[in-house]
């Protein structure tokens, strides 16, 4: 990111350095009138995104402050494991900074540094804690320079290390933050392979190789168990290394494994990750891509035979155009984004799962997911095609229309009826609103080419 954005904060808990405000850029007087009109409209939408983010954030403050999440319909708080790990405060912190919400960020920072504690006798899911909390703390540290955030990140990293103690080096699903005991041997490639950005960044900052080594081994061990076709499966036993489900796809349980192969190459220059990516993406495009009547989708196959098993695509799969664009495959990225947008427009908001052959909804919930917005942002960044901002405006207007509640934003139980669900996950503030904001904001709001987003949209600096 540009220097003003990455200005380092060394103040006390009650004061946030106002230098973030310096990020505002001047509009050149020589800009043609049509461009000024377009810029004005984009700034208007950026302001609307910021306003709606504040609607969600302030209701979280009012009804769930200090807890993991807000339940917006019942106006109550929710803690994942019965005790708060400050999930929303940590997850949303870098969004507050990015949007220059200085007073809100200062209050949030005080809450995090005063109340966040990991010495808790609870079993937590390693994957979720890594991408949301470890990623959020590291990004927050890089953006502010506040060493308390780095201290919390290192403590968390140390408490998570025993999760890698299986015979294969693949991490268990759950770990007790107090005792270090682990459980849950049946896991998936997303949970074994989506750790290196966070653990690797911690390793580089602290100069302690163990974090990088453990997370990279887990990624490599996952890759080593790919089928002769080059595909990975849906679930694996970390103690035996044997696949327990051979379904292969780009959706839930596998998705971010592919994402991190490429992003670890970008962030760390790790050539092993580049070689693994090349082998994997070739297999994905050969066996999972499905050209159906001129439309590009990615479906399900058996990892060993390559046989098509299901024509399923969903909200989580919609991250893939972003990854394709990031890795240089704009042709496929554009085509797949058209398919994702078709899925969204089927009911005015995307379902969790769709049979793309029959266009029948298989799972009708919508959890306020960010993936299609993420892909729209990436495609606009790489093409500067106004089509993607128009697409994003439709996405945002539908998002507000159907998901805005009196006290925040609510997931949908069913996209066909638009019945709301009492759920507002932290990633809504960490990812969904952030990607909407960046899509319409000036490119100077964030220097895309100097950061790599983790799978929770926490920007990590490309400085290694």
KAFENTA-V528664 format. One record per pair of residues at least 24 apart in sequence whose C-alpha atoms are under 8 Angstrom apart, sorted by the first residue. I is the first residue (numbers start at 1). J is the second residue. D is the distance in whole Angstrom. If there is no record, write none. Layout:
I | J | D
I | J | D
//
This chain:
1 | 446 | 5
1 | 447 | 4
1 | 448 | 7
1 | 449 | 8
1 | 450 | 5
1 | 451 | 6
1 | 461 | 7
2 | 444 | 8
2 | 446 | 7
2 | 447 | 6
2 | 450 | 8
5 | 98 | 8
5 | 143 | 7
5 | 445 | 8
5 | 446 | 7
6 | 142 | 7
6 | 143 | 5
6 | 144 | 7
7 | 143 | 7
7 | 144 | 7
8 | 142 | 8
8 | 143 | 6
8 | 144 | 4
8 | 145 | 5
8 | 146 | 8
9 | 143 | 8
9 | 144 | 4
9 | 145 | 5
9 | 146 | 6
10 | 144 | 7
10 | 145 | 6
10 | 146 | 6
11 | 146 | 8
13 | 106 | 7
13 | 107 | 8
13 | 109 | 7
13 | 110 | 5
13 | 113 | 8
14 | 106 | 6
14 | 107 | 7
14 | 110 | 7
15 | 106 | 6
16 | 102 | 6
16 | 103 | 7
16 | 105 | 7
16 | 106 | 5
17 | 102 | 8
18 | 102 | 7
20 | 97 | 7
20 | 100 | 6
20 | 102 | 8
21 | 100 | 6
23 | 444 | 8
23 | 445 | 7
24 | 445 | 8
25 | 444 | 7
42 | 440 | 5
42 | 441 | 7
43 | 440 | 7
43 | 441 | 7
45 | 393 | 8
45 | 440 | 7
46 | 436 | 8
46 | 437 | 6
46 | 440 | 5
46 | 441 | 6
49 | 433 | 7
49 | 436 | 7
49 | 437 | 6
50 | 99 | 7
50 | 433 | 8
50 | 437 | 7
52 | 400 | 8
53 | 429 | 7
53 | 433 | 6
55 | 407 | 8
55 | 408 | 6
56 | 407 | 7
56 | 408 | 4
56 | 409 | 6
56 | 429 | 8
57 | 408 | 7
57 | 429 | 8
58 | 408 | 8
59 | 407 | 5
59 | 408 | 6
60 | 407 | 8
60 | 408 | 7
66 | 111 | 7
66 | 115 | 8
68 | 426 | 8
69 | 424 | 7
69 | 425 | 6
69 | 426 | 6
70 | 423 | 7
70 | 424 | 6
70 | 425 | 8
71 | 410 | 8
71 | 422 | 5
71 | 423 | 5
71 | 424 | 6
72 | 405 | 7
72 | 406 | 8
72 | 407 | 5
72 | 408 | 6
72 | 409 | 7
72 | 410 | 6
72 | 422 | 6
72 | 423 | 6
72 | 424 | 7
73 | 405 | 7
73 | 406 | 8
73 | 407 | 7
73 | 410 | 7
73 | 421 | 7
73 | 422 | 5
73 | 423 | 8
74 | 422 | 7
75 | 407 | 7
81 | 122 | 7
81 | 123 | 8
81 | 124 | 7
85 | 116 | 6
85 | 117 | 7
85 | 118 | 7
86 | 112 | 7
86 | 115 | 8
86 | 116 | 6
87 | 132 | 7
87 | 133 | 7
87 | 426 | 7
88 | 425 | 8
88 | 426 | 5
88 | 427 | 8
88 | 429 | 8
90 | 132 | 7
90 | 133 | 6
90 | 136 | 6
90 | 137 | 7
91 | 132 | 6
91 | 133 | 7
91 | 136 | 5
91 | 426 | 6
91 | 427 | 7
91 | 429 | 7
91 | 430 | 5
92 | 136 | 8
92 | 426 | 7
92 | 427 | 8
92 | 429 | 5
92 | 430 | 5
93 | 136 | 7
93 | 140 | 7
93 | 430 | 8
94 | 136 | 7
94 | 139 | 7
94 | 140 | 6
94 | 143 | 8
94 | 430 | 8
94 | 458 | 7
95 | 429 | 7
95 | 430 | 6
95 | 434 | 6
98 | 445 | 7
98 | 446 | 8
113 | 148 | 7
113 | 149 | 7
118 | 155 | 8
118 | 156 | 7
118 | 177 | 6
118 | 178 | 8
119 | 177 | 6
119 | 178 | 5
120 | 176 | 8
120 | 177 | 6
120 | 178 | 5
121 | 176 | 6
121 | 177 | 6
121 | 178 | 5
121 | 179 | 7
122 | 175 | 8
122 | 176 | 5
122 | 177 | 6
122 | 178 | 7
123 | 174 | 6
123 | 175 | 5
123 | 176 | 4
123 | 177 | 7
123 | 182 | 8
124 | 174 | 5
124 | 175 | 6
124 | 176 | 6
124 | 177 | 7
125 | 173 | 6
125 | 174 | 5
125 | 175 | 7
126 | 160 | 7
126 | 163 | 7
126 | 172 | 8
126 | 173 | 6
126 | 174 | 6
126 | 175 | 7
126 | 191 | 8
127 | 173 | 7
127 | 191 | 5
127 | 192 | 8
127 | 194 | 7
127 | 195 | 7
130 | 195 | 7
130 | 198 | 7
131 | 194 | 8
131 | 195 | 7
131 | 198 | 7
131 | 454 | 7
131 | 455 | 7
131 | 456 | 6
132 | 456 | 6
134 | 198 | 6
135 | 198 | 5
135 | 454 | 7
135 | 456 | 8
135 | 458 | 6
136 | 458 | 6
138 | 198 | 8
138 | 201 | 8
138 | 202 | 7
138 | 460 | 8
139 | 458 | 6
139 | 459 | 6
139 | 460 | 6
142 | 460 | 7
142 | 461 | 7
153 | 202 | 7
154 | 202 | 7
154 | 206 | 8
157 | 199 | 7
157 | 202 | 8
157 | 211 | 7
161 | 211 | 8
161 | 214 | 8
164 | 214 | 7
164 | 218 | 8
166 | 238 | 6
166 | 239 | 6
167 | 238 | 7
167 | 239 | 6
167 | 240 | 7
168 | 221 | 7
168 | 238 | 6
168 | 239 | 6
168 | 240 | 7
168 | 241 | 6
169 | 214 | 7
169 | 217 | 7
169 | 218 | 6
169 | 221 | 7
169 | 238 | 7
170 | 217 | 8
170 | 218 | 5
170 | 219 | 8
170 | 221 | 7
170 | 222 | 7
170 | 238 | 5
170 | 239 | 8
171 | 218 | 7
171 | 238 | 7
172 | 238 | 7
185 | 237 | 5
185 | 238 | 5
185 | 239 | 6
186 | 235 | 7
186 | 236 | 6
186 | 237 | 5
186 | 238 | 6
186 | 244 | 8
187 | 235 | 5
187 | 236 | 5
187 | 237 | 6
187 | 238 | 7
188 | 233 | 8
188 | 234 | 6
188 | 235 | 4
188 | 236 | 6
188 | 253 | 6
188 | 254 | 7
189 | 222 | 6
189 | 232 | 7
189 | 233 | 8
189 | 234 | 7
189 | 235 | 7
189 | 236 | 8
189 | 253 | 6
189 | 254 | 5
189 | 257 | 6
190 | 252 | 8
190 | 253 | 5
190 | 254 | 5
190 | 255 | 6
190 | 256 | 5
190 | 257 | 5
191 | 253 | 7
191 | 257 | 8
192 | 218 | 6
192 | 219 | 6
192 | 222 | 7
192 | 257 | 8
193 | 218 | 6
193 | 219 | 5
193 | 222 | 7
193 | 256 | 7
193 | 257 | 5
193 | 260 | 7
194 | 219 | 8
194 | 256 | 6
194 | 257 | 6
194 | 260 | 6
194 | 455 | 8
196 | 260 | 7
196 | 264 | 7
197 | 260 | 7
197 | 263 | 8
197 | 264 | 6
197 | 267 | 7
197 | 454 | 7
198 | 454 | 8
201 | 460 | 8
204 | 464 | 7
219 | 257 | 8
223 | 276 | 7
227 | 303 | 6
227 | 304 | 6
228 | 304 | 7
229 | 283 | 7
229 | 303 | 7
229 | 304 | 7
229 | 305 | 8
229 | 306 | 7
230 | 279 | 7
230 | 280 | 6
230 | 283 | 5
230 | 303 | 8
231 | 280 | 7
231 | 283 | 6
231 | 284 | 7
231 | 303 | 5
231 | 304 | 8
232 | 303 | 6
233 | 302 | 8
233 | 303 | 6
246 | 302 | 6
246 | 303 | 5
246 | 304 | 7
247 | 300 | 7
247 | 301 | 6
247 | 302 | 5
247 | 303 | 6
248 | 288 | 8
248 | 300 | 6
248 | 301 | 5
248 | 302 | 6
248 | 303 | 5
249 | 284 | 8
249 | 288 | 6
249 | 298 | 7
249 | 299 | 6
249 | 300 | 5
249 | 301 | 7
250 | 288 | 8
250 | 298 | 7
250 | 299 | 8
250 | 317 | 6
250 | 320 | 8
251 | 313 | 7
251 | 314 | 7
251 | 316 | 6
251 | 317 | 5
252 | 316 | 6
252 | 317 | 8
255 | 316 | 8
255 | 317 | 7
256 | 455 | 7
259 | 323 | 6
259 | 455 | 8
262 | 327 | 7
263 | 452 | 7
266 | 452 | 7
266 | 462 | 8
267 | 451 | 8
267 | 452 | 6
267 | 461 | 8
267 | 462 | 5
267 | 463 | 8
267 | 464 | 7
268 | 462 | 7
268 | 464 | 6
269 | 464 | 8
292 | 357 | 8
295 | 335 | 7
295 | 336 | 8
295 | 339 | 7
296 | 332 | 8
296 | 335 | 6
296 | 336 | 5
296 | 339 | 7
297 | 336 | 6
297 | 339 | 7
297 | 356 | 8
310 | 355 | 8
311 | 355 | 5
311 | 356 | 6
311 | 357 | 6
312 | 353 | 7
312 | 354 | 6
312 | 355 | 5
312 | 356 | 6
313 | 353 | 6
313 | 354 | 5
313 | 355 | 6
313 | 356 | 6
314 | 350 | 8
314 | 351 | 7
314 | 352 | 5
314 | 353 | 4
314 | 354 | 6
315 | 350 | 6
315 | 351 | 6
315 | 352 | 5
315 | 353 | 7
315 | 369 | 7
315 | 371 | 7
315 | 372 | 7
316 | 352 | 7
316 | 369 | 8
316 | 371 | 6
317 | 371 | 8
318 | 371 | 5
318 | 372 | 5
318 | 375 | 7
319 | 371 | 5
319 | 372 | 6
319 | 374 | 7
319 | 375 | 6
320 | 375 | 7
321 | 375 | 5
321 | 379 | 8
322 | 374 | 7
322 | 375 | 4
322 | 376 | 7
322 | 377 | 8
322 | 378 | 5
322 | 379 | 7
323 | 375 | 8
325 | 378 | 7
325 | 379 | 6
325 | 382 | 7
326 | 378 | 7
330 | 379 | 8
333 | 379 | 8
334 | 379 | 7
337 | 372 | 8
337 | 375 | 7
337 | 376 | 8
340 | 372 | 7
341 | 372 | 8
347 | 415 | 6
347 | 416 | 6
348 | 398 | 6
348 | 415 | 8
349 | 395 | 8
349 | 398 | 7
349 | 399 | 7
349 | 415 | 6
350 | 415 | 7
351 | 414 | 8
351 | 415 | 6
364 | 413 | 7
364 | 414 | 5
364 | 415 | 5
364 | 416 | 7
365 | 411 | 8
365 | 412 | 6
365 | 413 | 5
365 | 414 | 5
365 | 415 | 6
366 | 411 | 6
366 | 412 | 5
366 | 413 | 7
366 | 414 | 7
366 | 415 | 7
367 | 411 | 5
367 | 412 | 6
367 | 423 | 8
367 | 424 | 8
367 | 425 | 8
368 | 399 | 8
368 | 403 | 8
368 | 410 | 8
368 | 411 | 6
368 | 412 | 8
368 | 424 | 8
368 | 425 | 8
368 | 428 | 6
368 | 432 | 7
369 | 427 | 8
369 | 428 | 7
369 | 432 | 7
370 | 427 | 8
370 | 428 | 7
370 | 431 | 6
370 | 432 | 4
370 | 433 | 8
370 | 435 | 7
371 | 432 | 8
373 | 432 | 7
373 | 435 | 6
373 | 436 | 6
374 | 432 | 8
374 | 435 | 6
374 | 436 | 8
376 | 439 | 7
377 | 435 | 6
377 | 436 | 8
377 | 438 | 7
377 | 439 | 5
380 | 439 | 7
381 | 439 | 8
389 | 439 | 7
389 | 440 | 7
392 | 436 | 7
392 | 439 | 7
396 | 436 | 7
427 | 456 | 7
430 | 456 | 7
430 | 457 | 6
430 | 458 | 7
431 | 456 | 6
431 | 457 | 5
//
